[in-house]
Amino acid sequence: MTRRPVVLAAWLWAIVAVLWAGQLSYGVVRIVGVDVAVGALVAALMAATAVLLRRRGLPVRARTVTEKVQAGS
């Protein structure tokens, strides 16, 4: 057994939390259906990506391309 019971307890609680999350997600999929659950996940990922891109702004490479396009027109 491990010398640190706190570490063992943390691992056991992490396993329990993962099992509860899996059970909850299975219940959601059973209620709303697979296509709705996957669609919601994709929409959430797209929204998170859009928020990250807005916070960071355009990459430097994209800025130079847009500046060249604007200067050329």
Buried (B, 14 or more C-beta within 10 A) or exposed (E): EEEEEEEEEEEEEEEEEEEEEEEEEEEEBEEEEEEEBEEEEEEEEEEEEEEEEEEEEEEEEEEEEEEEEEEEE
